[in-house]
């Protein structure tokens, strides 16, 4: 894909790109409130409220990747994706039917998927070299800030009412406003790309597939832990939704720190960033997860 830079993004344009990454953890906003939702929808598997949004988010991301810069401008996708995320994210506040909420969450997840890849994609299209790496790191930093905001608001509001936890999605208004300041890009004309230019960039599908598989495994395990957080705190009498939100906030705070140093780490380690990151995750899991060993925290948490 050729890089047709119509405008060099200024400060506002760059902030607009980062605002899209700010929404990356929006699908997890109601995670701290799952125990509260389970108490209201007794007999229902409320984990579907989270998982259905996550799965449809994957579909939305695939659609965004297929049409961005080809059939639709990133700015158009960002505006519509942010608007739909805002509307369908808040809509469950006014619903009390489990199936209806699942349907709304299906659309909500798809809408988040439309905007989830746009921030980093636009950074990669408009910047190069060390500045690109630094901005991708800042994007991770912004994403975790957004995760903290979403989870804290949701956790606090869930202690008042399960309905109010969905109001945390009103934070998508930030992305909606900032989307109008994204730099415009030209769409390629039909049959306007020569075969020689189209063949300049070839995708290594084996590498992409391997990276995708690793991320899939990581996100599967990570999501299961995040979804169980509020239930674990409830079962162990360690606190309610607000306390679970604080624990998840600590997770996001660590992600913020990683985002700040990503640029420098990537410049030095390059492809070794992946095994370094996964090794760090494994160490954290060994410390946090209950294990039958003297240093296990399991006994202390009971």
N, C-alpha and C positions, 0 to 999 in steps of 0.2 A: 504494500500500500504506500503510495507516494505521500510525502508530507507537503501539502499545499498550505503554507502558512499565510493567510490573508492578513492577519494582524498579529503583531507581537503582543502577547497578553501583558497588560500592565498589572499594577498591584491589585486592583479590583477584580480583574479577570482571573488572576492567580488565586485570590481568596475565594472566588466563586467555584473554582475547581476543588479547592480544599473543603468547601462547604458540602460538596457531594460526598466526599469521603467521611465527613462528619456524621453522615446518616447511615454508614455501613453496618452498624450494630442495631439499627432500629427494629429489626425483626425480633430481637431478643428482649425488647423493652418490658414485656409482661412476664418475663421469667421469674422475677422475685415474687410475683403475685399468684403463681400457680397453686400454691397451697390454699390461698383464699378462694380462688376459683373452684378448686376441688371441693371445698366446704359448701359452696353454693350449688354447684352442679353435682350433687351427690349421685354416685353410681356411674358417672361419665368419666371417660379418660380424657382429662383436660390437657394432657400433654399434646393432644392433636391440635390444640389451639396454637401451640408453638411450632410443631413439626410441619403442619400443612402450609404455614407461611414460609418456612425454610425451603421446602421442596418446590413450591411455586416460585420462590425467589430464584432458584436455579434455572427454571424455565424462562423467567424474565431476563436473566443475564445472558442466556443463549440467544434470545431474540435481539437484545440490545447489541450483542457482538456481531450478529448477522447483518443488521441494518445500519449501524452507526457508520457515518461517513460514506455510505453507499446509496441508501435510499432515503435516510433521514439524517438531519444534522444532529449532532450531540446536544446542541442547545434545545432543540425541539423535544428530544427524548427526555432531557433533564426537566423541562417545564412540565410536561405531561406526567412524567413519572413522579415528580415531587407533589403535584396536585392530587393525583390518585392516592399516593401514600398518605397524604394529609387527611383526605376525605374518608377513605376506607379504614385508616388507622384509628380515627376517632369514632367512627360509626358504631362500634359495639357498645359504646356508652349508652346508646338508646335502645339496645336490644336485650332480650332476656330469653332468647331461644337458642339452644346450643347449636343446632344445625345451621341456623342463620348466621351465627357468629363464625362458624367454620367456613361458610361460603364467603363471607366478607373478608376473612383472613386469607383465603385463597387468592382473592383479587389483590389484597394488600401486599402479600408476599411477591406476587408477580410485578407489581408496581415498584417495589424496592429493587427487585432484580433489574429493572430497566435503568435505574440510576446507579446501582452499585459499582459497575465497572467503569463508569464514565469519568470519574475524577482522575484515577491513575492513567486511564487511556489518554485523556487530554493532556496530562502532564507529559507523557511519553511522546506525544505528537508535537508538542510545542517547546519542549526543552531537551537538552542533550547533556551528556557528560556528568560531571559531578553535581551540577545544579539539578539535573533530573533526579539523581539518586537522593539528594537532600530533600527535594520536594516530595518524593515518594515516602521518605521517612516521616516528613511532616504530615503527609496524608495518613499514615498509620497513627501518628500522634493525635491528629484531629479525630480519627475514627474512634479511638479509645476515649477521648473527651466526650464525644457524642454518646458512647456507651455508658459512661458514668452518669451523664445527664438523664438519659432515658431510664436507666435502672433506678437511680435515686428517686426520681419523680414518681415512677411507677410503684416502687416499694413503699414510699411514704403514703401515697394516695390509696394504695391497696389496704392499708390498715384502717382506712375510713370506709371504703366500699370497693368491691371488686370492679364495679363499673368505672370508677374514677381512675383506675390504673391505666385504662386505655387513653386517657387524656394526655399521657406522656407523649403520644404521637403528634400532638400539636407542635412539637419541636420541628417537624418537617416544614413548617412555615418558613424557617430560616433558609432551607434549601430552595424552596419555591421562589422566594424573593431574589436570592443570589443567582438563580439560574438565568435570570434575564440579563445578567452582566457577563455571562460566558462569552468568550471570543467566538466569532462566526468562522466556519470553515466552508470551503467550496465543495460541493458535491461533484464527483467526476461525471463528465458527459458520457452519454451512452456510446459505447464503442470508441471512447476517447483515449483509452489506455492501450498503448502498443504492446505487442507480445514481449518485446525486449524489455520494456520497463516493468511489465507484470512479472517477469521472471527474475528480477533482481533480488527479490527477497523470497527465499524458500523456507517453509516451516519444517522444522525437524519434529515430525509427529511422534517419534519414539520418546524424545526428551519431554515434549509437551505432555504426552500421555503419562509418563512416569511422575512428573511434577504434579499433574492433576490427581493422580492416584494417591500420592503422599498427602496432598492437601485434603482430599476426600476422607482419608482415614483419620487425619488429625481433627478435622471439623466434626466428624461423626462422634469421636470420643469426647472432644471438647464440648459439643452441644449437649451430650448426655449428662455431663457433669453439671453444666450450667442449669439445665432444666431440673435437675434433682436438688439444687441448692436450697430452695425454699422448703421443700419437703424434708430434707435432712435436718435443717434447723428446727422445723416444727416437731419432728419425731423425737429429737434429742432435747427438746425444751431449751434450746439455745437462743430462741428469739423468734420473732415473726418475720413478715415480709420485709420490713425495714432493715432488720439485721442481715437478712440474706442479701439485700441490695447492697449493703456496705461490704459484704464479702466479695460480691461480684465486682464492686467498684475497685477493690484492691487488685483484682485481676486486670481491670482496664488500666489502672494506674501503672502497673508494670509494663503494659503494652505501650503506654505513653512514653515511658523512659526508653523502651526499645526503639520507638519511632524516632526519638531525638538523636540517637547514636547510629541509626541505620546507615545514613550516608557515609560516615567515616568507616564503619565496619564493612560495608559493601565495597568501598574503594580498595580496601586492603585484602579482603578475603574472597570477593567475587562469588564464584560458584560454590565455595565452601560455606557460604552463609546458611544454606539449607541444612546440612548435617549439624552445624553448630547450633542452629535454632532448635532442631529436633532433640539434640542431646540435652539442651537446657530444659525443654519441655519434659523429657523423661525424668530428669533429676527432680523437677517440681512435682511430678506425679508420684514419684517414689516417696517424697516427703509427706505429701498431702493424703494420698490414698491409704486406707487402712491396710496394714500389713502385719503378719504375725511375728513381730520382732520387738525387742525391749524398747526400741526408740519410737515405736508406733504411738501416735496420738490418740488412737482409738479409745484406750481406757480413760484417758484424761477428758475426752469429750462426752463420755457417758454420764 
